[in-house]
Amino acid sequence: MTEHTEKIALYKSGMIKFTQQDFTGALAEFDRALALDPQFADVHQSMAHCYEKIGDLDRALASAQKAVEYNPDDFLAHTSLSIFYQRRGMIQEAEEEKAIAARLQPDNPL
C-alpha cells in the first residue's frame, strides 16, 4: 500500500468511527493519518469535530485553525473555524472567518 493510499484508508476508517460516535477511535485513526501527512487538511477538519464532540473546544479550535492553514480555500474549514471562534466568545475572529467563507462561496447562505 502506498503512503497516499494508507493515509486515505486511515482517514476513511476515522470517518467510519466518527459516524459510529467512537470519537476516541476516530482521533486515533486521524493521528495515524497525520503521521503520514501532517498537512492533511481534511483530517485536521475532522479532528476538530471529534474534539468538539468530546467537549475539548481548545483542541477543536486548534485543529480547525490547522485545517484553514493547510487549505485556505476550503469554505467548510472557514465556516467551522468561525463556529469554533464563536463558541469561544471570539466574535471578531468568528466574523472574519465568516466573511472569508462568504467570499469563497458567495451563493451559500451562511
Buried (B, 14 or more C-beta within 10 A) or exposed (E): EEEEEBBBBBBEBBBEBBEEEBBEBBBBBBEBBBEBBEEBBBBBBBBBBBBBBEEBBEBBBBBBBBBBEBBEEBBBBBBBBBBBBBEBEBEEBBEBBBEBBBEBEEEEEE
